[in-house]
Amino acid sequence: MSATAFMELALDQAKFALDNLEVPVGCVIVEDGKVIASGSNRTNATRNATRHAEMEAIDILLQEWQSIGLDQTLVADKFAGCDLYVTCEPCIMCASALSILGIREVYYGCPNDKFGGCGSVMSLHESLSSDDLTGSQDTRSRGFKCTGGIMAEEAVALFRNFYEQGNPNAPKPHRPVRVDQQ
Ligand SMILES: [Zn+2]
């Protein structure tokens, strides 16, 4: 499967989020050419601002791998063979988590101008071996390869859709938004 084909699956996840009135971001994690986990943003449903699509997908794998008895080193080995496809550039929090977990490569759709951790605001995908926050073995950021701009227009269209349909949790917009019949 091509990068575009995996991104289409990530976009499906983003559409699922949109249908559930969540900010439409979705992702899939791929190992050996196969999707092994997917996630969509669930910050509203969980009332937890950290439940980004990437975190949802990562937690599926962590639970699975821990349940079959993989220790931290083996979990790290698994992540080193995985790629992530996400519709929007990972935020600072997610980019940092992905870097610590040591994911191999990240492909994203549109840039995240406000919170992007892969070049837009910070560059957490570039490994921080010397000026690492803690310097401890467990939390050393490994960095990852990162490619943006894959099906970016489709990802942006979903955001536009979301803000046009009106996000009940968003601050009031400066311009009137169309309100559908109730
Ligand atoms: Zn995030």
Boltz pocket constraint, residues with backbone or C-beta under 6 A from the ligand:
constraints:
  - pocket:
      binder: B
      contacts: [[A, 52], [A, 54], [A, 90], [A, 91], [A, 92], [A, 93], [A, 94], [A, 95]]
      max_distance: 6.0
